[in-house]
Amino acid sequence: MVDVPIPTARIGQLFASPSDDGRMFPITYSEAKKENTLGLTFAGDSKAAPASVRFYNPGAVGARTDKGHKLLGAIETSDLPGSNGKPLPTAAFDSPEDGIAYYGYFIQARVGDKPTINKIMTAYATGHPESYKKYIKGKTGLDADKELDDDQLASVARAMFEWESGGAADPYSLNAQANRRMMEGIDNDAIKAQIQRGRTAYKTQEDPGAPASDPIADIIAANEAVVVPASLNNNTSANDSIGAMMTQYAETNPREISFGEQLSRDITKTMALTLDIDTSPATTAQRVNQEKRRLLAQTPIYRVQY
């Protein structure tokens, strides 16, 4: 039997509008099947409408451990078969708009700021990626590797909602018409706005697992280098060069010679190696004393790199 378009008036009788009081279909399969008193047959000989429509979750996005589905208004979850055959808790919403926003949340969480059809297919991990991708490309005319702007992402989302409803193969099937009824009045601008709402929700939500701010790290990040004024050279500061030199000499030559004696020897050695001058004891002592007075008269500034 070939499906034919259902007259608009008849669709209204078969599928309630999401804008009406109540839901189009009960959320659970068993309840939806029980209410199918007309014996309607959906894709796969199902006696209930597709889960994406029953749940008002047009992207059929599973529940997340970060509770993003609750952030976007999920009212409950129900297990559905995932692409790997295992049960996948899937969120149900009060309105299709909330479900579309949750699709946007998923895209931002799994794909990021630069979505492409290929990236979205990888994130969905569907069991029929090539057929799914081919359908989206055919509906939108977009390159699977091209970064999607907001309008293009809305078009991709609409095509995905058709696929997830099980109505992609036949636009006149009950699945396709149930999906269209759910999306009635929601144009691409509205889809775009709801996707943006979901993406923003992901970006701005409070993450309780985020590490606390490290003020020291913040200072280092903001200031590549910090100039620290010189200490008063009281030989106790870790940044005090004189204190460091004295400590080094004391550890190298314990109880053998004084700091002053070692300094004199170092200066003498340097002068002898680099300058062709008189290094007799008398001349050297005079120059050492002059150098000491010159060094002690300076006010050193030390630059500390963090």
Residue frames as qw, qx, qy, qz and C-alpha x, y, z in Angstrom:
[[0.000, 0.889, 0.458, 0.000, 0.00, 0.00, 0.00],
 [0.424, 0.330, -0.004, 0.843, 1.31, 3.45, -0.93],
 [0.184, -0.588, -0.451, 0.645, 0.97, 6.27, 1.54],
 [0.195, 0.649, 0.395, 0.620, -0.85, 9.33, 0.24],
 [0.060, 0.249, -0.277, 0.926, -1.04, 12.83, 1.67],
 [0.165, -0.540, -0.779, 0.272, -3.48, 13.10, 4.51],
 [0.002, -0.763, -0.315, -0.565, -5.90, 16.03, 4.15],
 [0.117, 0.394, -0.407, 0.816, -5.13, 18.88, 6.54],
 [0.625, -0.401, 0.062, -0.667, -8.43, 18.49, 8.36],
 [0.943, -0.126, -0.300, -0.064, -7.75, 14.80, 8.86],
 [0.552, 0.289, -0.497, 0.604, -4.24, 15.48, 10.16],
 [0.232, -0.453, 0.303, -0.806, -5.80, 17.69, 12.79],
 [0.854, -0.286, -0.048, -0.432, -7.97, 14.80, 13.85],
 [0.920, 0.066, -0.339, 0.185, -5.11, 12.32, 13.90],
 [0.619, 0.013, -0.314, 0.720, -2.35, 14.42, 15.40],
 [0.245, -0.910, -0.295, 0.160, -3.07, 17.06, 17.97],
 [0.376, 0.770, -0.164, 0.488, -1.04, 20.25, 17.66],
 [0.586, -0.085, -0.495, 0.636, 1.72, 20.82, 20.22],
 [0.030, -0.259, 0.132, -0.956, 0.21, 24.24, 20.82],
 [0.638, -0.447, -0.376, -0.502, -3.02, 22.63, 22.02],
 [0.545, -0.547, 0.486, -0.409, -3.50, 21.62, 25.63],
 [0.917, -0.099, 0.385, -0.037, -1.91, 18.25, 26.22],
 [0.271, -0.474, 0.695, 0.468, 0.52, 16.41, 23.96],
 [0.555, 0.350, -0.507, -0.558, 0.28, 15.12, 20.42],
 [0.823, -0.014, -0.561, -0.082, 0.99, 11.61, 21.72],
 [0.755, -0.646, 0.113, -0.020, 1.76, 10.09, 25.11],
 [0.007, -0.790, 0.610, 0.057, 5.50, 9.89, 25.78],
 [0.455, -0.284, 0.844, -0.007, 5.80, 6.17, 26.44],
 [0.240, 0.141, -0.794, -0.540, 5.39, 3.71, 23.62],
 [0.059, -0.284, -0.950, 0.116, 2.89, 1.55, 25.50],
 [0.160, 0.583, 0.470, -0.643, 0.58, 4.46, 26.24],
 [0.254, 0.467, -0.351, -0.771, 0.85, 5.81, 22.69],
 [0.168, 0.015, -0.925, -0.341, 0.07, 2.38, 21.29],
 [0.041, 0.422, 0.838, -0.343, -2.95, 2.08, 23.59],
 [0.215, 0.626, 0.226, -0.715, -4.30, 5.42, 22.34],
 [0.145, 0.294, -0.651, -0.685, -3.86, 4.40, 18.70],
 [0.562, 0.254, 0.674, -0.406, -7.47, 3.22, 18.47],
 [0.632, 0.625, -0.102, -0.446, -7.53, 3.75, 14.69],
 [0.909, -0.011, 0.367, 0.200, -4.81, 1.12, 14.23],
 [0.365, 0.895, -0.244, -0.074, -2.44, 3.51, 12.45],
 [0.921, -0.086, 0.127, 0.358, 0.83, 1.92, 11.34],
 [0.008, -0.935, 0.295, 0.194, 4.00, 3.97, 11.44],
 [0.503, 0.625, -0.596, -0.021, 7.39, 3.08, 9.96],
 [0.151, 0.316, -0.901, 0.254, 8.68, -0.34, 10.92],
 [0.524, -0.376, -0.719, -0.258, 5.13, -1.59, 11.58],
 [0.155, -0.053, -0.596, 0.786, 5.13, 0.48, 14.76],
 [0.195, -0.675, -0.688, -0.183, 1.78, 1.14, 16.38],
 [0.298, -0.834, -0.229, 0.404, 2.98, 4.38, 17.92],
 [0.335, 0.932, -0.074, 0.114, 4.40, 7.63, 16.55],
 [0.705, 0.336, -0.358, 0.512, 8.21, 7.97, 16.43],
 [0.587, -0.518, -0.377, 0.495, 9.96, 8.79, 19.70],
 [0.315, 0.029, 0.042, 0.948, 11.33, 12.09, 18.38],
 [0.268, -0.451, -0.356, -0.773, 7.73, 13.27, 17.95],
 [0.639, -0.568, -0.517, -0.052, 6.31, 11.71, 21.11],
 [0.625, -0.395, -0.277, 0.613, 9.14, 13.25, 23.15],
 [0.142, 0.986, 0.079, 0.026, 9.10, 16.67, 21.42],
 [0.485, -0.622, 0.469, 0.397, 12.80, 15.97, 20.95],
 [0.729, 0.648, -0.005, -0.222, 13.10, 16.37, 17.16],
 [0.303, 0.706, -0.640, 0.013, 16.85, 15.67, 17.17],
 [0.949, -0.185, -0.248, -0.069, 16.31, 12.51, 19.28],
 [0.269, 0.622, -0.560, 0.477, 19.25, 13.63, 21.43],
 [0.715, -0.285, -0.613, 0.176, 20.04, 11.39, 24.38],
 [0.478, -0.874, -0.059, -0.062, 20.19, 12.62, 27.97],
 [0.485, 0.604, -0.420, 0.473, 23.56, 13.97, 29.10],
 [0.673, -0.314, -0.515, 0.428, 25.48, 13.36, 32.29],
 [0.228, 0.037, -0.202, 0.952, 25.95, 17.13, 32.70],
 [0.087, 0.597, 0.698, -0.386, 22.13, 17.43, 32.99],
 [0.016, -0.148, 0.300, 0.942, 21.95, 19.78, 30.01],
 [0.208, -0.387, -0.771, -0.461, 18.58, 18.30, 29.09],
 [0.302, -0.667, -0.610, 0.303, 17.18, 19.44, 32.44],
 [0.212, -0.388, -0.002, 0.897, 18.67, 22.88, 31.92],
 [0.154, 0.020, -0.498, -0.853, 16.59, 23.13, 28.73],
 [0.578, -0.039, 0.151, -0.801, 13.37, 21.96, 30.38],
 [0.457, 0.037, -0.866, -0.198, 13.29, 18.16, 30.06],
 [0.656, -0.375, 0.135, -0.641, 10.43, 16.68, 32.04],
 [0.855, -0.248, 0.442, -0.107, 11.54, 13.04, 32.02],
 [0.174, 0.532, -0.761, -0.328, 13.74, 10.51, 30.23],
 [0.917, 0.080, 0.274, -0.278, 12.97, 7.16, 28.71],
 [0.448, -0.373, 0.729, 0.358, 15.24, 4.42, 27.40],
 [0.740, 0.591, -0.034, -0.319, 15.38, 4.00, 23.63],
 [0.903, 0.031, 0.254, 0.346, 17.60, 1.70, 21.56],
 [0.100, -0.810, 0.317, 0.483, 20.83, 3.54, 20.68],
 [0.609, 0.635, -0.392, -0.269, 22.73, 3.11, 17.43],
 [0.153, 0.435, -0.880, 0.117, 24.84, 0.45, 19.19],
 [0.605, -0.224, -0.724, -0.243, 21.73, -1.45, 20.27],
 [0.349, -0.209, -0.690, 0.599, 22.09, -0.55, 23.93],
 [0.134, -0.834, -0.534, 0.020, 19.42, 1.42, 25.83],
 [0.324, 0.221, -0.030, 0.919, 19.93, 5.16, 25.55],
 [0.077, -0.658, -0.560, 0.498, 18.15, 7.42, 28.05],
 [0.197, 0.371, 0.412, 0.808, 16.44, 10.06, 25.91],
 [0.002, 0.273, 0.413, -0.869, 14.94, 13.32, 27.13],
 [0.043, 0.643, 0.698, 0.313, 11.31, 14.34, 26.66],
 [0.125, -0.038, -0.129, 0.983, 10.26, 17.99, 26.67],
 [0.238, 0.565, 0.575, -0.543, 7.13, 20.06, 27.17],
 [0.472, 0.797, 0.072, -0.370, 7.46, 21.71, 23.76],
 [0.842, 0.392, 0.141, 0.342, 9.26, 21.11, 20.45],
 [0.178, 0.908, -0.193, 0.328, 11.02, 24.46, 20.95],
 [0.555, -0.692, 0.451, -0.100, 12.70, 23.13, 24.09],
 [0.909, 0.015, 0.379, 0.175, 13.73, 20.02, 22.20],
 [0.610, 0.711, 0.024, 0.349, 15.26, 22.11, 19.40],
 [0.145, -0.895, 0.337, -0.253, 17.15, 24.18, 21.98],
 [0.778, -0.432, 0.457, 0.021, 18.52, 20.94, 23.41],
 [0.842, 0.414, 0.188, 0.290, 19.71, 19.97, 19.94],
 [0.262, 0.876, -0.182, 0.363, 21.64, 23.27, 19.93],
 [0.546, -0.716, 0.408, -0.150, 23.07, 22.44, 23.35],
 [0.917, -0.048, 0.363, 0.156, 24.26, 19.07, 22.02],
 [0.665, 0.664, 0.039, 0.339, 25.85, 20.65, 18.94],
 [0.015, -0.892, 0.317, -0.321, 27.79, 23.13, 21.05],
 [0.696, -0.551, 0.446, -0.113, 28.87, 20.48, 23.54],
 [0.865, -0.007, 0.469, 0.177, 29.95, 17.85, 21.01],
 [0.661, 0.555, 0.274, 0.423, 30.90, 19.85, 17.92],
 [0.435, -0.391, -0.065, 0.809, 31.79, 23.35, 19.14],
 [0.120, 0.698, 0.084, -0.701, 31.79, 26.75, 17.47],
 [0.257, 0.498, -0.548, -0.621, 32.52, 25.57, 13.91],
 [0.708, 0.120, 0.664, -0.207, 30.03, 22.84, 13.02],
 [0.309, 0.330, -0.661, -0.599, 30.08, 20.97, 9.72],
 [0.874, 0.000, -0.160, -0.459, 27.83, 18.17, 8.53],
 [0.719, 0.239, -0.629, 0.176, 30.70, 15.70, 8.88],
 [0.083, 0.281, -0.660, 0.692, 31.45, 16.80, 12.44],
 [0.619, -0.141, 0.232, -0.737, 27.78, 16.56, 13.40],
 [0.886, 0.097, -0.371, -0.261, 27.51, 13.06, 11.92],
 [0.516, 0.258, -0.706, 0.411, 30.56, 11.98, 13.91],
 [0.193, -0.235, 0.535, -0.788, 29.05, 13.43, 17.08],
 [0.773, -0.053, 0.012, -0.632, 25.76, 11.63, 16.49],
 [0.165, -0.312, 0.936, -0.016, 27.58, 8.30, 15.99],
 [0.777, 0.211, 0.108, -0.583, 24.61, 7.06, 14.00],
 [0.691, -0.086, 0.712, 0.095, 24.45, 3.52, 12.73],
 [0.618, 0.553, 0.485, 0.277, 23.83, 4.71, 9.15],
 [0.248, -0.663, 0.044, 0.705, 26.22, 7.64, 8.77],
 [0.202, -0.093, 0.589, 0.777, 26.63, 7.60, 5.00],
 [0.014, -0.563, -0.749, -0.348, 22.90, 7.35, 4.23],
 [0.237, -0.804, -0.401, 0.369, 22.15, 9.95, 6.88],
 [0.270, -0.512, 0.214, 0.787, 24.79, 12.31, 5.50],
 [0.166, 0.168, 0.700, 0.674, 23.59, 11.78, 1.93],
 [0.067, -0.733, -0.670, -0.097, 20.06, 12.73, 2.94],
 [0.249, -0.793, -0.178, 0.527, 21.19, 15.92, 4.69],
 [0.262, -0.316, 0.441, 0.798, 23.39, 16.96, 1.78],
 [0.109, 0.369, 0.762, 0.521, 20.56, 16.28, -0.67],
 [0.131, -0.807, -0.572, 0.069, 18.05, 18.32, 1.34],
 [0.255, -0.851, -0.053, 0.456, 20.35, 21.27, 1.99],
 [0.655, 0.712, 0.008, 0.254, 22.75, 21.23, -0.98],
 [0.240, -0.903, 0.348, -0.072, 25.63, 21.91, 1.42],
 [0.577, 0.466, -0.634, 0.218, 29.21, 20.62, 1.39],
 [0.830, -0.452, -0.324, 0.022, 29.70, 18.19, 4.28],
 [0.686, -0.099, -0.220, 0.686, 33.11, 19.74, 5.07],
 [0.106, 0.561, 0.086, 0.817, 31.96, 23.36, 4.94],
 [0.131, -0.183, -0.608, 0.761, 31.62, 25.29, 8.18],
 [0.090, -0.644, -0.704, -0.287, 27.94, 26.06, 8.76],
 [0.065, -0.245, 0.188, -0.949, 26.62, 29.51, 9.57],
 [0.317, 0.113, 0.667, -0.665, 23.51, 29.87, 11.74],
 [0.669, 0.333, -0.047, -0.663, 21.05, 29.75, 8.83],
 [0.575, 0.332, -0.718, -0.208, 22.71, 26.71, 7.31],
 [0.040, 0.110, -0.908, 0.403, 22.78, 24.92, 10.65],
 [0.528, 0.193, 0.417, -0.714, 19.03, 25.52, 10.95],
 [0.716, 0.366, -0.345, -0.484, 18.51, 23.93, 7.53],
 [0.382, 0.280, -0.875, 0.097, 20.68, 20.97, 8.51],
 [0.229, -0.023, 0.759, -0.610, 18.72, 20.61, 11.76],
 [0.685, 0.244, 0.117, -0.676, 15.39, 20.51, 9.92],
 [0.680, 0.346, -0.595, -0.252, 16.70, 17.77, 7.62],
 [0.191, 0.215, -0.892, 0.349, 17.98, 15.84, 10.63],
 [0.460, 0.049, 0.535, -0.707, 14.60, 16.14, 12.35],
 [0.774, 0.286, -0.215, -0.522, 13.00, 14.56, 9.28],
 [0.544, 0.320, -0.775, 0.037, 15.51, 11.71, 9.36],
 [0.023, -0.161, 0.815, -0.557, 15.16, 11.14, 13.10],
 [0.628, 0.089, 0.287, -0.718, 11.37, 10.89, 12.74],
 [0.481, 0.039, 0.867, 0.123, 11.78, 7.97, 10.35],
 [0.518, 0.701, 0.419, -0.253, 9.96, 9.88, 7.63],
 [0.075, -0.645, 0.446, 0.616, 12.89, 10.76, 5.40],
 [0.283, -0.008, 0.869, 0.405, 12.24, 7.95, 2.93],
 [0.011, 0.532, 0.742, 0.408, 8.65, 8.96, 2.22],
 [0.024, -0.112, 0.172, -0.979, 7.33, 12.50, 2.71],
 [0.584, -0.265, -0.284, -0.713, 3.75, 11.16, 2.79],
 [0.541, -0.131, -0.806, 0.199, 4.34, 8.55, 5.46],
 [0.517, -0.772, -0.348, -0.126, 2.65, 8.89, 8.83],
 [0.677, -0.383, -0.128, 0.615, 6.06, 9.45, 10.40],
 [0.330, 0.184, 0.192, 0.906, 6.87, 12.37, 8.10],
 [0.218, -0.633, -0.382, -0.637, 3.44, 13.92, 8.54],
 [0.632, -0.679, -0.344, 0.147, 3.57, 13.55, 12.31],
 [0.577, -0.226, -0.029, 0.784, 6.95, 15.30, 12.31],
 [0.120, 0.383, 0.296, 0.867, 5.61, 18.11, 10.12],
 [0.428, -0.734, -0.424, -0.314, 2.65, 18.53, 12.47],
 [0.663, -0.546, -0.231, 0.457, 5.05, 18.80, 15.42],
 [0.442, -0.157, 0.139, 0.872, 7.11, 21.40, 13.57],
 [0.122, 0.738, 0.542, 0.383, 4.07, 23.32, 12.37],
 [0.152, -0.970, -0.131, -0.139, 4.62, 27.06, 12.74],
 [0.587, -0.656, 0.286, 0.379, 8.32, 26.66, 13.54],
 [0.650, 0.754, -0.071, 0.065, 10.16, 28.18, 10.58],
 [0.791, 0.232, -0.237, 0.515, 13.92, 28.25, 10.01],
 [0.034, 0.648, -0.257, 0.716, 14.28, 31.55, 11.87],
 [0.718, -0.543, 0.136, -0.414, 12.62, 29.99, 14.91],
 [0.971, -0.036, -0.123, 0.200, 14.82, 26.90, 14.62],
 [0.520, 0.495, -0.263, 0.644, 17.88, 29.15, 14.41],
 [0.276, -0.671, 0.230, -0.648, 16.80, 31.11, 17.50],
 [0.879, -0.413, 0.077, -0.228, 16.21, 27.96, 19.55],
 [0.888, 0.170, -0.190, 0.382, 19.52, 26.41, 18.48],
 [0.257, 0.595, -0.288, 0.705, 21.27, 29.61, 19.54],
 [0.596, -0.611, 0.145, -0.499, 19.45, 29.47, 22.87],
 [0.976, -0.212, -0.018, 0.037, 20.77, 25.96, 23.46],
 [0.722, 0.360, -0.209, 0.552, 24.32, 26.78, 22.39],
 [0.049, -0.677, 0.250, -0.690, 24.35, 29.81, 24.66],
 [0.794, -0.518, 0.064, -0.311, 23.02, 27.71, 27.54],
 [0.945, -0.015, -0.128, 0.299, 25.98, 25.35, 27.15],
 [0.492, 0.494, -0.205, 0.686, 28.51, 28.16, 27.02],
 [0.148, -0.589, 0.220, -0.764, 27.17, 30.07, 30.01],
 [0.816, -0.460, -0.298, -0.185, 26.04, 27.34, 32.39],
 [0.330, -0.747, 0.522, -0.245, 27.87, 27.10, 35.68],
 [0.792, 0.219, -0.568, 0.048, 30.29, 24.20, 35.69],
 [0.679, -0.691, 0.157, -0.191, 30.57, 22.86, 39.26],
 [0.939, -0.109, 0.106, 0.309, 33.58, 20.82, 38.24],
 [0.463, 0.762, -0.120, 0.437, 35.63, 23.78, 37.05],
 [0.647, -0.158, -0.384, 0.640, 38.73, 24.47, 39.15],
 [0.214, -0.901, -0.250, 0.282, 38.68, 27.51, 41.40],
 [0.393, 0.873, -0.111, 0.269, 40.45, 30.59, 40.15],
 [0.785, -0.242, -0.115, 0.559, 44.15, 30.67, 40.98],
 [0.003, -0.989, -0.054, 0.138, 45.03, 34.31, 41.77],
 [0.444, -0.596, 0.486, 0.460, 48.75, 33.68, 41.42],
 [0.522, 0.196, 0.695, 0.454, 48.30, 32.06, 38.02],
 [0.251, 0.870, 0.417, 0.076, 46.05, 34.93, 36.97],
 [0.183, -0.913, 0.173, 0.322, 48.71, 37.45, 37.90],
 [0.487, -0.332, 0.639, 0.494, 51.39, 35.54, 36.03],
 [0.465, 0.473, 0.673, 0.327, 49.15, 35.23, 32.98],
 [0.132, 0.951, 0.281, -0.003, 48.31, 38.92, 33.03],
 [0.061, -0.931, 0.349, 0.085, 51.87, 40.05, 33.60],
 [0.884, 0.348, -0.278, 0.142, 54.53, 38.22, 31.69],
 [0.605, 0.109, -0.434, 0.659, 57.17, 39.69, 33.96],
 [0.395, -0.881, -0.251, -0.065, 56.97, 41.52, 37.25],
 [0.393, 0.547, -0.358, 0.646, 59.56, 44.08, 38.27],
 [0.677, -0.627, -0.360, 0.135, 60.33, 43.74, 41.94],
 [0.012, -0.919, 0.265, -0.290, 62.06, 46.63, 43.76],
 [0.553, 0.305, -0.658, 0.410, 65.39, 45.79, 45.32],
 [0.666, -0.625, -0.394, 0.103, 65.33, 44.86, 48.95],
 [0.209, -0.945, 0.220, -0.121, 67.29, 46.79, 51.54],
 [0.631, 0.468, -0.571, 0.237, 70.07, 44.24, 51.14],
 [0.533, -0.609, 0.415, -0.415, 69.66, 42.95, 54.67],
 [0.186, 0.393, -0.900, -0.023, 71.01, 39.59, 53.52],
 [0.398, 0.079, 0.827, -0.389, 67.81, 37.76, 54.43],
 [0.659, 0.477, 0.093, -0.574, 65.62, 38.23, 51.35],
 [0.780, 0.115, 0.583, 0.196, 65.53, 35.38, 48.83],
 [0.551, 0.760, 0.236, 0.252, 65.71, 37.99, 46.07],
 [0.221, -0.936, 0.238, 0.137, 68.66, 39.76, 47.69],
 [0.783, 0.529, -0.288, 0.155, 71.72, 39.25, 45.49],
 [0.064, 0.666, -0.610, 0.424, 74.22, 40.09, 48.18],
 [0.699, -0.309, 0.504, -0.403, 72.59, 37.65, 50.57],
 [0.959, 0.260, 0.047, -0.102, 72.64, 34.98, 47.88],
 [0.555, 0.650, -0.446, 0.266, 76.30, 35.60, 47.12],
 [0.230, -0.591, 0.630, -0.448, 77.25, 35.44, 50.77],
 [0.867, -0.117, 0.364, -0.320, 75.32, 32.19, 51.19],
 [0.882, 0.445, -0.153, 0.029, 77.02, 30.69, 48.16],
 [0.326, 0.666, -0.555, 0.377, 80.50, 31.66, 49.40],
 [0.488, -0.478, 0.562, -0.466, 79.75, 30.44, 52.90],
 [0.943, 0.035, 0.249, -0.218, 78.58, 27.06, 51.61],
 [0.787, 0.550, -0.240, 0.148, 81.51, 26.73, 49.19],
 [0.470, 0.427, -0.509, 0.581, 84.21, 27.79, 51.65],
 [0.636, -0.706, -0.258, -0.175, 83.00, 27.12, 55.19],
 [0.629, -0.755, 0.085, 0.167, 85.17, 28.72, 57.88],
 [0.787, 0.099, 0.167, 0.585, 88.08, 29.14, 55.49],
 [0.267, 0.068, 0.094, 0.957, 87.93, 32.71, 54.23],
 [0.182, 0.538, 0.442, -0.695, 85.60, 35.65, 54.67],
 [0.499, 0.724, 0.476, 0.020, 83.25, 36.92, 52.05],
 [0.089, 0.955, -0.151, -0.238, 85.35, 40.04, 51.62],
 [0.372, -0.524, 0.687, 0.338, 88.48, 38.01, 51.07],
 [0.568, 0.260, 0.751, 0.214, 86.79, 35.79, 48.49],
 [0.370, 0.881, 0.279, -0.092, 85.37, 38.82, 46.68],
 [0.093, -0.859, 0.388, 0.321, 88.81, 40.37, 46.54],
 [0.474, -0.241, 0.783, 0.323, 90.30, 37.21, 45.10],
 [0.539, 0.542, 0.637, 0.096, 87.57, 36.98, 42.42],
 [0.237, 0.955, 0.042, -0.174, 88.06, 40.58, 41.36],
 [0.257, -0.702, 0.577, 0.328, 91.83, 40.11, 41.24],
 [0.564, 0.035, 0.788, 0.245, 91.47, 36.96, 39.17],
 [0.478, 0.751, 0.455, 0.005, 89.17, 38.67, 36.69],
 [0.069, 0.949, -0.191, -0.242, 91.47, 41.64, 36.34],
 [0.394, -0.511, 0.692, 0.323, 94.47, 39.41, 35.75],
 [0.559, 0.228, 0.768, 0.212, 92.71, 37.39, 33.08],
 [0.382, 0.775, 0.485, 0.133, 91.06, 40.19, 31.16],
 [0.083, 0.994, -0.058, 0.040, 93.29, 43.19, 31.66],
 [0.773, 0.234, -0.199, 0.555, 96.97, 43.64, 30.99],
 [0.173, -0.862, 0.125, -0.460, 97.59, 45.68, 34.11],
 [0.171, 0.419, -0.727, 0.516, 99.72, 45.66, 37.19],
 [0.767, -0.420, -0.364, -0.320, 98.33, 43.06, 39.63],
 [0.369, 0.245, -0.669, 0.597, 100.86, 43.50, 42.40],
 [0.353, -0.486, -0.747, 0.283, 99.41, 43.14, 45.92],
 [0.116, -0.402, -0.264, 0.869, 99.53, 46.85, 46.68],
 [0.212, 0.089, -0.394, -0.890, 97.97, 47.94, 43.39],
 [0.364, -0.290, -0.832, -0.304, 95.37, 45.20, 43.55],
 [0.251, -0.466, -0.684, 0.502, 94.34, 46.08, 47.11],
 [0.037, 0.323, 0.048, -0.944, 93.87, 49.71, 46.09],
 [0.325, 0.000, -0.571, -0.754, 91.73, 48.80, 43.10],
 [0.337, -0.343, -0.876, 0.001, 89.70, 46.28, 45.08],
 [0.125, -0.465, -0.524, 0.703, 88.87, 48.93, 47.67],
 [0.183, 0.240, -0.210, -0.930, 87.87, 51.36, 44.90],
 [0.359, -0.122, -0.775, -0.505, 85.64, 48.71, 43.30],
 [0.254, -0.406, -0.817, 0.319, 83.99, 47.90, 46.64],
 [0.019, 0.426, 0.289, -0.857, 83.19, 51.56, 47.25],
 [0.267, 0.136, -0.453, -0.840, 81.76, 51.90, 43.73],
 [0.358, -0.228, -0.869, -0.255, 79.55, 48.80, 44.07],
 [0.229, -0.452, -0.720, 0.474, 78.28, 49.74, 47.52],
 [0.066, 0.325, 0.072, -0.941, 77.41, 53.22, 46.30],
 [0.289, -0.061, -0.643, -0.706, 75.01, 51.80, 43.66],
 [0.573, 0.075, 0.502, -0.644, 71.32, 51.09, 44.23],
 [0.000, 0.075, -0.916, -0.395, 70.70, 47.81, 42.41],
 [0.690, 0.173, 0.145, -0.688, 67.29, 46.97, 40.85],
 [0.219, -0.140, 0.956, 0.140, 66.52, 43.35, 40.17],
 [0.642, 0.157, -0.269, -0.701, 64.09, 42.05, 37.56],
 [0.403, -0.099, 0.888, -0.199, 62.50, 38.77, 38.58],
 [0.472, 0.123, -0.595, -0.639, 60.94, 36.63, 35.87],
 [0.577, -0.036, 0.668, -0.470, 57.97, 34.54, 37.03]]
